[in-house]
Amino acid sequence: MKLKIAIQGIKGSNHHQVAKDYFGNDTEMVECLSFDTLVDQLLEGKADKGIMAIENSIAGSIIPNYALVYQNNLHIIGEYYLNIHHNLMVLKGQKLEDIREVSSHPMALLQCKEFFKKYPHIKLVEDVDTAETAKRIQEQNLSYLAAIAPKVAAELYGLDIVADDIQTIKNNATRFIIVKTKNKELPKSEINKASLRFITDHKRGSLATVLNVMSDCNLNLTKIQSLPVIETPWKYAFFVDVTFGEYQAFDKAKALLNIMLEDFKVLGEYKNAMR
């Protein structure tokens, strides 16, 4: 039986590319037009694993996804970094000057806005997914419309790329996390990264104390993100990523932090994919 992978978006999207790179081609894609739907597919057992974008090197963190992982008790079992390439694609035979409108995900439009300053006649329209527009252009034979999407979308939907790599900043990468409803994917000897969530008290220096414990246990802090605790105004939860050489060092830190902190939770233990 093929592994069912839930992705945000449809085939031809960046999430689809990550699924192919991470799991290979012998999988079944479960297409989801929102991250909430993706989580529902996992919780209902309609998908085995899910892929979620969590941060971009230009735009920063996708903050709602941190809350989704925590609130739905998902486990991060892996990560993948994808270099993002935005390509402008049209119906076969069309040219750039024929285009009156471009539709894509808001993040893609934002990352390509410098390119479109040269074409003020083109209207930019936000859509839910990069590849969905590419599919719609093919299905409805839309000659006035262009999509911003990965090359895999042009291949899937038979479109022509009229401009490639149109993103303003060429060194553009997105970090994706691999999630499922259960943990226990890797032996401890292969684990060298973890994602944590905790709340500190209001005492001065509380966060500094936590960071000192991590440092004393030889953990390297690679990411820290704060989110408000909705039920308690002006209280914040911290989402933290750490890397380490030996699992034993992380085990020691876990024991100490569990005693020190309120609502301490390990969201995932996995292999560091940073190159």
C-alpha positions, -999 to +999 in steps of 0.1 A: +000+000+000+013+034-010+022+059+017-004+087+018+012+122+022-009+152+030+004+184+013-008+220+014-018+228-021-021+205-052+003+186-074+028+210-088+031+230-057+063+234-036+048+210-010+044+184-038+081+189-047+092+183-011+070+152-010+088+138-041+122+148-028+117+134+007+096+103+001+102+095-036+076+090-063+059+059-050+034+078-028-001+090-029-007+128-026-036+140-004-042+175-016-053+201+009-061+237+002-053+248+038-030+237+066-061+232+088-074+206+063-040+190+062-041+185+100-077+171+098-066+145+072-039+133+096-062+132+126-089+114+107-063+088+094-068+097+058-031+105+054-001+088+070+022+118+072+020+155+063+043+182+050+040+218+063+060+249+055+072+264+087+096+292+078+110+311+048+145+326+047+130+359+034+095+362+049+102+345+083+081+321+103+046+309+093+034+314+128-001+297+127+016+264+118+035+264+151+001+265+169-014+239+147+014+214+155+011+220+193-027+222+196-033+190+176-006+170+193+013+164+161+049+151+161+077+165+140+096+136+126+118+153+100+125+185+081+135+195+045+150+227+031+138+236-004+153+263-026+124+283-040+123+291-077+094+312-089+086+308-126+060+327-146+040+303-168+013+307-194-009+287-218+011+272-246+018+297-274+011+328-252+037+355-246+045+378-217+029+407-235-004+388-238-008+385-200-033+408-182-034+391-148-012+370-126-026+348-099-006+331-071-001+326-034+004+359-016+039+349-005+049+342-041+035+375-053+053+393-025+086+377-034+083+387-071+070+422-068+101+438-082+098+419-114+062+431-119+071+467-115+083+465-151+048+454-161+023+478-145-005+467-168-005+432-152-029+429-123-017+408-093-043+386-077-039+365-045-049+328-046-047+299-022-019+280-040+008+285-065+000+254-086-038+258-085-037+287-110-015+266-133-040+238-133-069+263-139-051+279-169-048+244-185-083+232-177-101+265-187-078+274-216-072+309-201-050+329-224-049+362-204-038+346-171-003+336-158+007+316-128+038+318-106+047+283-097+076+257-096+088+242-129+071+209-119+037+227-123+045+237-159+055+201-167+023+187-151-001+211-167+016+216-201+024+253-197+051+275-212+075+293-188+079+328-202+102+340-173+121+319-149+136+326-114+116+359-111+120+361-073+136+394-062+161+376-039+176+346-056+188+329-025+154+320-012+147+288+008+118+274+028+120+250+057+093+223+057+085+200+086+073+164+082+046+156+108+025+127+119+002+118+148+028+094+164+065+098+171+092+071+173+106+073+138+144+072+143+168+055+167+184+079+193+218+076+176+204+093+145+186+121+163+204+154+165+177+181+164+145+187+185+116+212+185+103+223+219+075+244+233+073+259+268+060+288+289+082+307+313+070+326+344+070+364+347+102+366+368+130+387+355+156+366+336+134+334+333+141+330+296+178+337+301+179+309+327+163+285+303+188+294+276+217+290+300+205+255+308+204+246+271+239+260+267+253+242+297+239+209+282+257+217+249+225+224+230+227+248+201+197+271+197+188+275+160+154+290+163+132+308+189+097+320+182+072+335+207+034+332+204+008+347+227-011+322+249-046+329+237-063+320+270-040+342+291-035+378+278+001+390+278+015+355+285+037+340+258+048+305+248+082+299+232+088+275+203+125+266+201+146+244+178+179+230+192+206+209+177+231+187+196+259+162+190+248+135+214+213+125+224+224+120+260+230+158+262+195+165+250+181+139+274+198+157+303+184+191+292+149+176+288+149+164+324+160+198+337+136+218+316+107+196+325+112+205+362+119+242+355+092+251+330+054+253+328+038+233+301+071+219+286+066+197+256+088+181+230+072+186+196+096+164+178+130+147+177+145+142+143+176+145+120+190+179+113+186+186+075+205+219+074+233+218+048 
